[in-house]
Amino acid sequence: MRAYSPLVWILMAGLSGCGGDRTAMKPEEYNTVPVRLPSGKTIRAEQMIQPEDMTRGMMFREDLPEDRGLLFYHGKPGLYSYWMYQVKVPLDIIWLDTGKRVVQVVHQAPPCAGPEEKCPAYGGGFEAQYVLEVRAGVAKANGVRPGTRIEF
């Protein structure tokens, strides 16, 4: 039998606890981040970083579960308005500043099938760096209002 140095035994003992009871991430959770709302509720939000993903957002989707959302990362703070063109479900839209504090909330933004020129724009009245879209009613039910902080 080969003798191992004490360092090898320490490494083996440390690695033996790495398995734990954790389960593997589900495919639909890839590219998501946990987002903690002011009530303490945590949802998983898809990270919208690429321009084409940010442009598409919730367009053409049939549903957004109550425990899910979309989190848009803008490269720098600015006045960002959003619209509901070709979005099929009502949403709450939440604008956050660089400190992740809510600066504006639009509750129950209704879907707009078009034409494009008939779909109103929402928000953009306050400087923000992030925008979180959640199922309509989630913001109010979880205490999301200007001045509250959202963690992600």
C-alpha positions in Angstrom: 0.0 0.0 0.0 1.3 3.4 -0.9 1.7 6.0 1.8 0.2 9.4 1.2 1.4 12.7 2.6 -0.8 14.5 5.2 -1.7 17.1 2.6 -3.3 14.4 0.4 -5.3 13.2 3.3 -6.5 16.7 4.1 -7.5 17.3 0.5 -9.4 14.0 0.4 -11.2 14.7 3.6 -12.2 18.2 2.3 -13.4 16.9 -1.0 -15.5 14.1 0.6 -18.0 16.8 1.8 -18.4 18.4 -1.6 -21.2 16.2 -2.8 -23.8 17.0 -0.1 -27.5 17.0 -0.7 -27.4 19.6 -3.4 -29.3 18.8 -6.6 -28.2 19.7 -10.1 -29.5 22.8 -11.7 -32.6 22.2 -13.9 -32.1 23.1 -17.6 -34.6 26.0 -17.3 -32.5 27.5 -14.5 -29.4 28.0 -16.6 -28.6 31.7 -17.3 -30.8 32.7 -14.3 -30.1 34.4 -11.1 -31.9 34.3 -7.8 -33.7 37.6 -7.1 -34.8 38.4 -3.6 -37.8 40.7 -3.3 -38.5 43.0 -0.3 -40.9 40.5 1.2 -38.1 37.9 1.3 -39.6 35.8 -1.6 -36.9 34.6 -4.0 -37.7 34.2 -7.7 -35.4 33.1 -10.5 -34.8 35.6 -13.2 -33.5 35.0 -16.7 -30.5 37.4 -17.3 -31.0 39.6 -20.3 -27.6 40.9 -21.3 -27.2 40.5 -25.0 -29.0 43.1 -27.2 -31.1 40.5 -29.1 -32.3 39.0 -25.8 -33.1 42.4 -24.4 -35.1 43.3 -27.5 -37.1 40.1 -27.5 -37.7 39.9 -23.7 -41.2 38.5 -23.1 -42.4 38.8 -26.7 -44.3 35.8 -28.0 -44.2 33.9 -24.7 -47.4 32.3 -23.5 -46.8 32.7 -19.7 -44.5 33.8 -16.9 -44.8 31.7 -13.8 -45.1 33.6 -10.5 -41.7 32.4 -9.3 -39.9 33.6 -12.5 -38.8 36.9 -14.0 -36.6 38.6 -16.6 -33.7 40.8 -15.4 -32.4 43.3 -17.9 -28.8 44.6 -17.4 -28.2 47.9 -19.1 -24.5 48.8 -19.5 -24.9 52.2 -17.8 -27.5 54.1 -16.0 -30.1 55.8 -18.2 -33.7 56.5 -19.0 -35.0 53.2 -20.3 -38.6 52.9 -21.4 -40.2 49.5 -22.1 -43.3 48.5 -24.1 -45.5 45.5 -24.3 -45.6 45.0 -28.1 -46.3 41.3 -28.9 -46.1 40.4 -25.2 -49.0 38.0 -24.4 -49.3 38.3 -20.6 -49.7 41.3 -18.2 -46.5 42.2 -16.4 -45.2 44.3 -13.5 -42.1 46.3 -14.7 -39.6 47.4 -12.1 -36.8 49.9 -12.7 -33.7 49.8 -10.3 -30.8 52.2 -9.9 -27.1 51.2 -9.7 -27.6 50.4 -6.0 -30.5 48.0 -6.9 -33.1 50.3 -5.3 -36.4 50.5 -7.0 -36.9 53.9 -8.7 -40.1 53.2 -10.6 -42.8 50.4 -10.8 -45.5 49.9 -13.4 -48.1 47.5 -12.2 -50.3 45.4 -14.5 -48.8 46.6 -17.8 -51.3 45.1 -20.3 -50.3 43.0 -23.4 -50.3 44.8 -26.7 -50.8 42.7 -29.9 -50.1 45.7 -32.1 -49.9 47.4 -34.4 -46.6 48.8 -33.0 -47.7 52.4 -33.1 -50.6 51.7 -30.8 -48.5 50.1 -28.0 -47.6 52.6 -25.3 -44.2 52.9 -23.7 -43.8 52.6 -19.9 -41.3 54.0 -17.5 -38.1 55.7 -18.4 -38.9 58.6 -16.1 -36.0 57.9 -13.7 -32.4 56.9 -14.2 -32.0 53.2 -13.9 -29.5 50.5 -14.7 -31.6 47.3 -14.3 -35.2 46.5 -15.2 -37.0 43.5 -13.7 -40.1 42.1 -15.3 -42.4 39.8 -13.3 -45.8 38.4 -13.6 -48.6 41.0 -13.0 -49.4 41.2 -9.3 -46.0 39.9 -8.0 -44.6 43.4 -7.3 -47.5 44.5 -5.1 -47.9 41.2 -3.3 -44.2 41.3 -2.3 -43.8 45.0 -1.2 -42.0 46.3 -4.3 -42.3 50.0 -4.4 -39.9 53.0 -5.0 -37.2 53.1 -2.4 -37.2 49.3 -1.6 -34.1 47.3 -2.4 -34.0 44.1 -4.5 -31.1 41.7 -4.1 -29.5 39.7 -6.9 
